[in-house]
Amino acid sequence: MEIGTFQELMAATYGERDRERGTAATVAWLAEELGELAQAVRKGTAAEQARELGDVLAWLASLAEQLGLSLEDAAARYSAGCPRCRAIPCGCSP
């Protein structure tokens, strides 16, 4: 699925409810999902990790929609590789 299509799907599915909740609560939910992803990475199965990645992506799409931003536009920053050195792989000093 294209990332823009995913953002549109999340907006159609949850957009009204998410807008009512507001950006502060959405950021809180996103942070909670990131914590669940971290736990799944440490101790979970591949299926649990995939599920949590999807949840993080869904909340990120919700936040982008509420901010009036496009995830595709945000991701485009990396379309030429590292946004700082423009290399693939990144050639920046660690």
C-alpha positions as YAML, in Angstrom:
chain: A
units: angstrom
residues:
- id: 1
  name: MET
  ca: [0.00, 0.00, 0.00]
- id: 2
  name: GLU
  ca: [1.26, 3.48, -0.86]
- id: 3
  name: ILE
  ca: [1.90, 5.67, 2.18]
- id: 4
  name: GLY
  ca: [-0.43, 8.41, 0.92]
- id: 5
  name: THR
  ca: [-3.20, 5.87, 0.39]
- id: 6
  name: PHE
  ca: [-2.63, 4.58, 3.91]
- id: 7
  name: GLN
  ca: [-2.88, 8.12, 5.31]
- id: 8
  name: GLU
  ca: [-6.15, 8.65, 3.42]
- id: 9
  name: LEU
  ca: [-7.50, 5.31, 4.70]
- id: 10
  name: MET
  ca: [-6.67, 6.19, 8.31]
- id: 11
  name: ALA
  ca: [-8.31, 9.63, 7.86]
- id: 12
  name: ALA
  ca: [-11.47, 8.05, 6.47]
- id: 13
  name: THR
  ca: [-11.54, 5.36, 9.16]
- id: 14
  name: TYR
  ca: [-10.59, 7.34, 12.26]
- id: 15
  name: GLY
  ca: [-10.26, 10.99, 11.19]
- id: 16
  name: GLU
  ca: [-13.33, 12.48, 12.83]
- id: 17
  name: ARG
  ca: [-12.69, 10.73, 16.15]
- id: 18
  name: ASP
  ca: [-8.98, 11.59, 16.04]
- id: 19
  name: ARG
  ca: [-9.68, 15.28, 15.35]
- id: 20
  name: GLU
  ca: [-12.05, 15.37, 18.32]
- id: 21
  name: ARG
  ca: [-9.33, 13.79, 20.49]
- id: 22
  name: GLY
  ca: [-6.81, 16.43, 19.36]
- id: 23
  name: THR
  ca: [-3.12, 16.48, 18.62]
- id: 24
  name: ALA
  ca: [-1.90, 16.33, 22.23]
- id: 25
  name: ALA
  ca: [-3.80, 13.12, 22.89]
- id: 26
  name: THR
  ca: [-2.72, 11.71, 19.53]
- id: 27
  name: VAL
  ca: [0.93, 12.33, 20.39]
- id: 28
  name: ALA
  ca: [0.36, 10.58, 23.72]
- id: 29
  name: TRP
  ca: [-1.17, 7.55, 21.95]
- id: 30
  name: LEU
  ca: [1.71, 7.54, 19.45]
- id: 31
  name: ALA
  ca: [4.22, 7.55, 22.31]
- id: 32
  name: GLU
  ca: [2.37, 4.69, 23.98]
- id: 33
  name: GLU
  ca: [2.44, 2.68, 20.76]
- id: 34
  name: LEU
  ca: [6.17, 3.36, 20.38]
- id: 35
  name: GLY
  ca: [6.63, 1.89, 23.85]
- id: 36
  name: GLU
  ca: [4.66, -1.19, 22.85]
- id: 37
  name: LEU
  ca: [6.80, -1.50, 19.71]
- id: 38
  name: ALA
  ca: [9.97, -1.27, 21.80]
- id: 39
  name: GLN
  ca: [8.71, -4.06, 24.03]
- id: 40
  name: ALA
  ca: [7.76, -6.20, 21.02]
- id: 41
  name: VAL
  ca: [11.22, -5.69, 19.52]
- id: 42
  name: ARG
  ca: [12.86, -6.79, 22.75]
- id: 43
  name: LYS
  ca: [10.61, -9.70, 23.67]
- id: 44
  name: GLY
  ca: [7.96, -10.24, 21.01]
- id: 45
  name: THR
  ca: [7.45, -12.40, 17.99]
- id: 46
  name: ALA
  ca: [7.74, -11.18, 14.41]
- id: 47
  name: ALA
  ca: [3.92, -11.08, 14.23]
- id: 48
  name: GLU
  ca: [3.73, -8.90, 17.36]
- id: 49
  name: GLN
  ca: [6.44, -6.61, 16.01]
- id: 50
  name: ALA
  ca: [4.59, -6.22, 12.69]
- id: 51
  name: ARG
  ca: [1.33, -5.45, 14.51]
- id: 52
  name: GLU
  ca: [2.99, -2.77, 16.64]
- id: 53
  name: LEU
  ca: [4.73, -1.25, 13.62]
- id: 54
  name: GLY
  ca: [1.31, -0.96, 11.99]
- id: 55
  name: ASP
  ca: [-0.12, 0.70, 15.09]
- id: 56
  name: VAL
  ca: [2.72, 3.23, 15.19]
- id: 57
  name: LEU
  ca: [2.24, 3.97, 11.50]
- id: 58
  name: ALA
  ca: [-1.52, 4.43, 12.00]
- id: 59
  name: TRP
  ca: [-1.05, 6.92, 14.84]
- id: 60
  name: LEU
  ca: [1.65, 8.74, 12.87]
- id: 61
  name: ALA
  ca: [-0.75, 9.01, 9.92]
- id: 62
  name: SER
  ca: [-3.41, 10.38, 12.26]
- id: 63
  name: LEU
  ca: [-1.04, 13.00, 13.62]
- id: 64
  name: ALA
  ca: [0.08, 14.03, 10.13]
- id: 65
  name: GLU
  ca: [-3.55, 14.39, 9.04]
- id: 66
  name: GLN
  ca: [-4.42, 16.53, 12.06]
- id: 67
  name: LEU
  ca: [-1.42, 18.76, 11.34]
- id: 68
  name: GLY
  ca: [-2.43, 19.07, 7.70]
- id: 69
  name: LEU
  ca: [0.79, 17.39, 6.57]
- id: 70
  name: SER
  ca: [1.50, 14.62, 4.09]
- id: 71
  name: LEU
  ca: [3.50, 11.57, 5.14]
- id: 72
  name: GLU
  ca: [4.60, 11.25, 1.50]
- id: 73
  name: ASP
  ca: [5.99, 14.80, 1.58]
- id: 74
  name: ALA
  ca: [7.70, 14.10, 4.90]
- id: 75
  name: ALA
  ca: [9.24, 10.88, 3.57]
- id: 76
  name: ALA
  ca: [10.44, 12.69, 0.43]
- id: 77
  name: ARG
  ca: [13.09, 14.34, 2.58]
- id: 78
  name: TYR
  ca: [14.93, 11.00, 2.39]
- id: 79
  name: SER
  ca: [14.31, 10.29, -1.31]
- id: 80
  name: ALA
  ca: [17.92, 11.05, -2.27]
- id: 81
  name: GLY
  ca: [19.39, 9.21, 0.71]
- id: 82
  name: CYS
  ca: [20.72, 10.92, 3.81]
- id: 83
  name: PRO
  ca: [19.21, 14.42, 3.93]
- id: 84
  name: ARG
  ca: [22.48, 15.83, 5.27]
- id: 85
  name: CYS
  ca: [25.14, 14.25, 3.05]
- id: 86
  name: ARG
  ca: [22.85, 12.97, 0.25]
- id: 87
  name: ALA
  ca: [24.70, 9.64, 0.19]
- id: 88
  name: ILE
  ca: [23.38, 6.08, 0.12]
- id: 89
  name: PRO
  ca: [24.53, 4.65, 2.46]
- id: 90
  name: CYS
  ca: [24.95, 7.66, 4.70]
- id: 91
  name: GLY
  ca: [28.51, 8.92, 4.82]
- id: 92
  name: CYS
  ca: [28.10, 11.22, 7.81]
- id: 93
  name: SER
  ca: [30.32, 10.74, 10.83]
- id: 94
  name: PRO
  ca: [28.45, 8.85, 13.59]
...
